Amino acid sequence: MHPFFTKNESIPLRPSAGGGYLSEARRRAPASAGIEQVRKTVMKSIEEIREFFAKDAFATNAGGYIEEVGDNYSVCSMPVDERHVNAVGNVMGGVYFTLADFAFAVATNHENPNVVSLDSTINFLGIAKGKKIYAKAECVKDGRTTCVYVIAITDEGGKEVARVTTTGYKFV
């Protein structure tokens, strides 16, 4: 199993600097609600999130799959097969970027689809080994109108093969 996730089919409650799910859920839930009722107030199931992002046809047709989602966070994966490699047999750079962009979209838009990418920079760090790659998107700045995410692309062995920094704009 890849070190990014634990293969849990429910969305984990993850803390964030902006208060995250818990504070948002507390605002929506009755004052007497327990933590499980609070979680159900805000969180969508992983199946609902996957169904919504199935409409992201380019990424999902390429094999993009949502593994884990949390507040300002996601892990997505993509199998590597003959359609993903270049002339010398290595994973094409656009595949890394497609998976990173998909992970960014999932992390920023799974609860309230209102973020678009303003700018992205990719650094290629190595050649992926194995039959699957992973993208872990994490928020490093969550402002009122913009956000910044770092997305690490790793291979099956956990080796980082690319790093993407994306700035997003929030439509309010």
FIPA-354142 format. One record per residue: residue number from 1; residue in three letters; x, y negated, z negated of N, C-alpha, C in turn. Coordinates in steps of 0.001 Angstrom, whole numbers, plus 500000, padded with zeros to 6 digits. Layout:
<nodes>
k, r, n.x, n.y, n.z, ca.x, ca.y, ca.z, c.x, c.y, c.z
NUM, ALA, X, Y, Z, X, Y, Z, X, Y, Z
...
</nodes>
This chain:
<nodes>
k, r, n.x, n.y, n.z, ca.x, ca.y, ca.z, c.x, c.y, c.z
1, MET, 500844, 501181, 500000, 500000, 500000, 500000, 500885, 498761, 500000
2, HIS, 500468, 497745, 500722, 501233, 496510, 500820, 501186, 495745, 499501
3, PRO, 502271, 495072, 499126, 502322, 494385, 497830, 501389, 493183, 497703
4, PHE, 500805, 492684, 498805, 499940, 491515, 498725, 498614, 491771, 498017
5, PHE, 498107, 492978, 498095, 496755, 493204, 497620, 496599, 494580, 497007
6, THR, 495476, 494766, 496365, 495224, 496020, 495659, 494114, 496839, 496297
7, LYS, 493665, 496454, 497482, 492622, 497164, 498226, 491302, 497212, 497468
8, ASN, 490973, 496114, 496806, 489720, 495988, 496073, 488678, 495429, 497034
9, GLU, 487529, 496028, 497133, 486494, 495579, 498055, 485684, 494397, 497530
10, SER, 485964, 493929, 496338, 485301, 492725, 495850, 486302, 491587, 495839
11, ILE, 485801, 490389, 495894, 486669, 489229, 495939, 487166, 488927, 494533
12, PRO, 488485, 488838, 494366, 488999, 488572, 493023, 488754, 487127, 492616
13, LEU, 488611, 486898, 491330, 488511, 485548, 490799, 489926, 485047, 490632
14, ARG, 490281, 484006, 491379, 491637, 483482, 491348, 491605, 482049, 490848
15, PRO, 492524, 481671, 489979, 492556, 480301, 489477, 493062, 479342, 490543
16, SER, 492681, 478077, 490438, 493225, 477049, 491315, 493327, 475750, 490544
17, ALA, 494185, 474868, 491037, 494390, 473581, 490373, 493105, 472757, 490352
18, GLY, 492278, 472930, 491372, 491052, 472145, 491460, 489884, 472740, 490690
19, GLY, 490104, 473741, 489891, 489023, 474324, 489109, 488523, 475628, 489679
20, GLY, 488603, 475792, 490991, 488279, 477057, 491625, 486834, 477478, 491472
21, TYR, 486638, 478784, 491691, 485305, 479351, 491659, 484632, 479203, 490304
22, LEU, 485385, 479397, 489249, 484766, 479424, 487939, 484067, 478110, 487617
23, SER, 484733, 476974, 487833, 484100, 475702, 487512, 482914, 475422, 488432
24, GLU, 483043, 475763, 489713, 481935, 475575, 490654, 480755, 476454, 490247
25, ALA, 481037, 477682, 489894, 479984, 478597, 489473, 479326, 478126, 488186
26, ARG, 480120, 477637, 487253, 479561, 477126, 485992, 478576, 475995, 486248
27, ARG, 478894, 475147, 487225, 477972, 474041, 487541, 476646, 474566, 488083
28, ARG, 476677, 475663, 488811, 475466, 476196, 489443, 474689, 477157, 488546
29, ALA, 475373, 477826, 487642, 474740, 478872, 486828, 474101, 478283, 485576
30, PRO, 473123, 478999, 485008, 472531, 478565, 483744, 473599, 478504, 482650
31, ALA, 473419, 477629, 481697, 474389, 477438, 480613, 474653, 478722, 479838
32, SER, 473665, 479612, 479749, 473812, 480842, 478979, 474414, 481997, 479789
33, ALA, 474782, 481745, 481055, 475257, 482814, 481931, 476595, 483376, 481476
34, GLY, 476729, 484692, 481594, 478004, 485363, 481342, 478875, 485283, 482577
35, ILE, 480131, 485725, 482473, 481079, 485609, 483570, 480621, 486337, 484831
36, GLU, 480024, 487520, 484712, 479576, 488250, 485905, 478453, 487498, 486611
37, GLN, 477535, 486916, 485860, 476462, 486129, 486482, 477049, 484875, 487131
38, VAL, 478053, 484285, 486502, 478707, 483108, 487072, 479372, 483475, 488391
39, ARG, 480072, 484594, 488445, 480719, 485029, 489683, 479705, 485223, 490799
40, LYS, 478581, 485848, 490499, 477557, 486112, 491513, 476910, 484827, 492016
41, THR, 476975, 483756, 491244, 476367, 482491, 491632, 477058, 481899, 492851
42, VAL, 478377, 482062, 492958, 479126, 481413, 494019, 479710, 482387, 495028
43, MET, 480250, 483464, 494578, 481013, 484334, 495454, 480162, 485124, 496432
44, LYS, 480627, 485153, 497675, 480043, 486024, 498671, 480778, 487348, 498595
45, SER, 480128, 488384, 499060, 480808, 489676, 499090, 481816, 489672, 500231
46, ILE, 482795, 490548, 500143, 483794, 490666, 501200, 483135, 491064, 502514
47, GLU, 482061, 491846, 502444, 481352, 492248, 503656, 480688, 491040, 504323
48, GLU, 480083, 490144, 503536, 479469, 488936, 504098, 480517, 488042, 504748
49, ILE, 481667, 487943, 504124, 482749, 487122, 504676, 483262, 487741, 505972
50, ARG, 483455, 489045, 505984, 483903, 489722, 507215, 482879, 489549, 508338
51, GLU, 481600, 489637, 507995, 480551, 489464, 509002, 480589, 488047, 509586
52, PHE, 480753, 487038, 508734, 480830, 485648, 509202, 482020, 485462, 510141
53, PHE, 483198, 485966, 509741, 484406, 485760, 510536, 484523, 486705, 511723
54, ALA, 483616, 487651, 511875, 483578, 488476, 513086, 483324, 487595, 514302
55, LYS, 482740, 486420, 514087, 482496, 485462, 515171, 483786, 484788, 515631
56, ASP, 484873, 484953, 514884, 486189, 484460, 515287, 486754, 485498, 516254
57, ALA, 486214, 485494, 517461, 486422, 486580, 518423, 487876, 486796, 518812
58, PHE, 488643, 485739, 519013, 490023, 485926, 519451, 490810, 486723, 518419
59, ALA, 490744, 486310, 517170, 491499, 486991, 516110, 490964, 488399, 515843
60, THR, 489663, 488541, 515762, 489115, 489866, 515434, 489265, 490840, 516599
61, ASN, 489163, 490370, 517844, 489398, 491253, 518993, 490855, 491687, 519077
62, ALA, 491747, 490871, 518530, 493169, 491241, 518480, 493444, 492198, 517321
63, GLY, 492447, 492418, 516460, 492594, 493351, 515342, 492641, 492697, 513982
64, GLY, 492451, 491374, 513906, 492473, 490675, 512622, 491433, 491234, 511667
65, TYR, 491852, 491489, 510425, 490974, 492098, 509422, 491195, 491409, 508081
66, ILE, 490116, 491087, 507398, 490193, 490430, 506095, 490365, 491494, 505019
67, GLU, 491485, 491435, 504318, 491790, 492391, 503251, 491315, 491887, 501898
68, GLU, 491564, 490591, 501621, 491271, 490030, 500307, 491021, 488537, 500451
69, VAL, 490108, 488008, 499639, 489783, 486584, 499668, 489617, 486091, 498244
70, GLY, 490072, 484880, 498002, 489894, 484229, 496710, 489806, 482729, 496920
71, ASP, 489806, 481997, 495854, 489733, 480542, 495919, 491032, 479998, 496510
72, ASN, 490943, 479355, 497664, 492105, 478788, 498354, 493164, 479849, 498675
73, TYR, 492733, 481031, 499056, 493644, 482168, 499207, 493013, 483222, 500105
74, SER, 493822, 483869, 500916, 493348, 485052, 501648, 494530, 485925, 502050
75, VAL, 494242, 487191, 502265, 495185, 488128, 502863, 494453, 488790, 504022
76, CYS, 495048, 488701, 505201, 494487, 489333, 506388, 495559, 490233, 506992
77, SER, 495135, 491193, 507791, 496079, 492114, 508419, 495736, 492284, 509889
78, MET, 496689, 492860, 510615, 496470, 493164, 512019, 497324, 494380, 512374
79, PRO, 496719, 495383, 513019, 497533, 496513, 513464, 498420, 496062, 514622
80, VAL, 499568, 496676, 514744, 500468, 496373, 515853, 500391, 497527, 516838
81, ASP, 499972, 497215, 518056, 499931, 498229, 519114, 500474, 497624, 520411
82, GLU, 500313, 498317, 521512, 500924, 497886, 522778, 500473, 496498, 523239
83, ARG, 499300, 496048, 522861, 498833, 494718, 523296, 499490, 493585, 522507
84, HIS, 500219, 493904, 521448, 500827, 492893, 520583, 502325, 492710, 520790
85, VAL, 502926, 493491, 521678, 504379, 493428, 521824, 504797, 492714, 523108
86, ASN, 506017, 492169, 523076, 506553, 491485, 524248, 507327, 492472, 525120
87, ALA, 508034, 491961, 526130, 508720, 492807, 527110, 509817, 493673, 526491
88, VAL, 510385, 493245, 525363, 511446, 494044, 524736, 510924, 494913, 523596
89, GLY, 509593, 494923, 523399, 508987, 495826, 522429, 508795, 495277, 521028
90, ASN, 509080, 493989, 520826, 508868, 493373, 519515, 507526, 492651, 519485
91, VAL, 507007, 492418, 518283, 505734, 491709, 518143, 505892, 490298, 518726
92, MET, 504976, 489936, 519592, 504963, 488629, 520241, 504713, 487535, 519210
93, GLY, 505380, 486409, 519325, 505224, 485306, 518377, 503794, 484817, 518239
94, GLY, 503044, 484841, 519324, 501650, 484405, 519275, 500783, 485283, 518396
95, VAL, 501185, 486532, 518226, 500450, 487448, 517345, 500606, 486991, 515901
96, TYR, 501843, 486651, 515515, 502075, 486124, 514165, 501222, 484883, 513933
97, PHE, 501244, 483978, 514925, 500512, 482723, 514762, 499005, 482956, 514721
98, THR, 498498, 483853, 515552, 497063, 484166, 515538, 496634, 484672, 514169
99, LEU, 497416, 485596, 513606, 497081, 486139, 512283, 497185, 485061, 511210
100, ALA, 498196, 484207, 511289, 498345, 483119, 510310, 497167, 482152, 510392
101, ASP, 496763, 481795, 511599, 495643, 480875, 511782, 494346, 481488, 511263
102, PHE, 494177, 482779, 511476, 492999, 483485, 510976, 492987, 483485, 509443
103, ALA, 494127, 483777, 508825, 494215, 483773, 507361, 493934, 482379, 506803
104, PHE, 494430, 481339, 507472, 494144, 479961, 507071, 492638, 479693, 507152
105, ALA, 492025, 480072, 508258, 490584, 479857, 508441, 489779, 480562, 507353
106, VAL, 490141, 481790, 507035, 489419, 482551, 506007, 489599, 481896, 504637
107, ALA, 490833, 481544, 504300, 491106, 480952, 502985, 490376, 479625, 502790
108, THR, 490271, 478836, 503842, 489685, 477497, 503706, 488190, 477445, 503964
109, ASN, 487644, 478409, 504682, 486254, 478290, 505143, 485309, 479414, 504721
110, HIS, 485728, 480321, 503866, 484857, 481454, 503549, 483651, 481072, 502698
111, GLU, 483709, 479994, 501955, 482548, 479554, 501166, 481799, 478407, 501830
112, ASN, 482538, 477472, 502400, 481937, 476279, 502986, 482739, 475923, 504236
113, PRO, 482282, 476347, 505418, 483066, 476123, 506631, 483128, 474647, 507029
114, ASN, 484158, 473962, 506519, 484290, 472541, 506824, 485739, 472110, 507023
115, VAL, 486666, 473051, 507252, 488076, 472707, 507408, 488556, 473129, 508792
116, VAL, 489299, 472224, 509447, 489948, 472529, 510719, 491437, 472252, 510575
117, SER, 492217, 472869, 511410, 493664, 472678, 511382, 494039, 471374, 512073
118, LEU, 494869, 470587, 511402, 495414, 469367, 512004, 496777, 469619, 512624
119, ASP, 497579, 470439, 511940, 498953, 470655, 512356, 499434, 471989, 511806
120, SER, 500207, 472714, 512586, 500806, 473965, 512125, 502235, 474064, 512633
121, THR, 503089, 474582, 511774, 504483, 474820, 512132, 504811, 476254, 511775
122, ILE, 505465, 476959, 512702, 505832, 478349, 512450, 507342, 478493, 512524
123, ASN, 507876, 479241, 511592, 509288, 479622, 511609, 509346, 481135, 511706
124, PHE, 510051, 481630, 512723, 510223, 483069, 512896, 511460, 483496, 512121
125, LEU, 511306, 484489, 511264, 512373, 484878, 510348, 512935, 486267, 510609
126, GLY, 512225, 487081, 511369, 512703, 488441, 511609, 511765, 489208, 512518
127, ILE, 512102, 490451, 512725, 511323, 491342, 513587, 510512, 492291, 512701
128, ALA, 509214, 492370, 512959, 508337, 493246, 512174, 508624, 494709, 512472
129, LYS, 508615, 495507, 511424, 508755, 496961, 511534, 507443, 497582, 511064
130, GLY, 507056, 498685, 511685, 505850, 499381, 511279, 504684, 499105, 512199
131, LYS, 503523, 499572, 511783, 502321, 499525, 512613, 501298, 498484, 512171
132, LYS, 501654, 497631, 511191, 500706, 496627, 510705, 501476, 495434, 510175
133, ILE, 500898, 494238, 510372, 501448, 493020, 509779, 500381, 492377, 508905
134, TYR, 500827, 491562, 507972, 499942, 490925, 506995, 500205, 489435, 506950
135, ALA, 499164, 488665, 506657, 499293, 487225, 506453, 498666, 486876, 505111
136, LYS, 499440, 486230, 504271, 498955, 485779, 502962, 498939, 484255, 502982
137, ALA, 497745, 483672, 502948, 497579, 482222, 502977, 497332, 481715, 501568
138, GLU, 498134, 480741, 501140, 497988, 480155, 499812, 498037, 478638, 499904
139, CYS, 497140, 478001, 499184, 497058, 476550, 499156, 498176, 475974, 498290
140, VAL, 498872, 474977, 498825, 499887, 474279, 498032, 499462, 472843, 497726
141, LYS, 498450, 472337, 498439, 497902, 471002, 498174, 496451, 471004, 498619
142, ASP, 495549, 470679, 497701, 494126, 470634, 498014, 493609, 469248, 497670
143, GLY, 493659, 468348, 498633, 493227, 466970, 498418, 491770, 466759, 498781
144, ARG, 491358, 465500, 498708, 489973, 465154, 498996, 489625, 465378, 500469
145, THR, 490521, 464989, 501386, 490227, 465121, 502816, 491200, 466028, 503559
146, THR, 492322, 466349, 502951, 493284, 467229, 503601, 493748, 468323, 502645
147, CYS, 494303, 469373, 503225, 494879, 470465, 502436, 496112, 470975, 503176
148, VAL, 497018, 471595, 502435, 498215, 472183, 503024, 498320, 473621, 502532
149, TYR, 498534, 474527, 503470, 498670, 475948, 503169, 499995, 476471, 503698
150, VAL, 500565, 477412, 502966, 501707, 478169, 503441, 501219, 479591, 503673
151, ILE, 501514, 480099, 504855, 501080, 481448, 505218, 502330, 482293, 505484
152, ALA, 502514, 483325, 504676, 503643, 484238, 504845, 503190, 485429, 505665
153, ILE, 503926, 485722, 506739, 503644, 486888, 507573, 504682, 487949, 507221
154, THR, 504202, 489131, 506841, 505111, 490212, 506461, 504780, 491473, 507237
155, ASP, 505753, 492377, 507282, 505512, 493678, 507900, 505087, 494677, 506831
156, GLU, 504923, 495914, 507225, 504458, 496947, 506290, 505375, 497133, 505088
157, GLY, 506645, 496892, 505264, 507599, 497051, 504176, 507676, 495854, 503253
158, GLY, 506896, 494804, 503546, 506905, 493606, 502704, 507938, 492576, 503123
159, LYS, 508670, 492818, 504210, 509670, 491863, 504697, 508970, 490690, 505378
160, GLU, 509316, 489463, 504965, 508730, 488278, 505580, 509350, 488089, 506964
161, VAL, 508501, 488060, 507995, 508967, 487939, 509376, 508643, 486581, 509988
162, ALA, 507740, 485828, 509362, 507430, 484472, 509814, 506777, 483714, 508662
163, ARG, 506902, 482391, 508713, 506258, 481527, 507717, 505616, 480370, 508469
164, VAL, 504354, 480124, 508153, 503593, 479061, 508803, 503143, 478067, 507737
165, THR, 503284, 476788, 508043, 502734, 475732, 507191, 501657, 475033, 508002
166, THR, 500447, 474980, 507446, 499314, 474384, 508151, 498682, 473289, 507298
167, THR, 498430, 472164, 507933, 497692, 471072, 507303, 496286, 471100, 507863
168, GLY, 495301, 471070, 506969, 493904, 471097, 507383, 493188, 469806, 507047
169, TYR, 492154, 469518, 507803, 491292, 468357, 507567, 489925, 468850, 507127
170, LYS, 489401, 468236, 506069, 488094, 468620, 505535, 487024, 467658, 506022
171, PHE, 486051, 468192, 506751, 484893, 467392, 507136, 483991, 467293, 505917
172, VAL, 483613, 466125, 505524, 482763, 465966, 504333, 481361, 465599, 504698
</nodes>
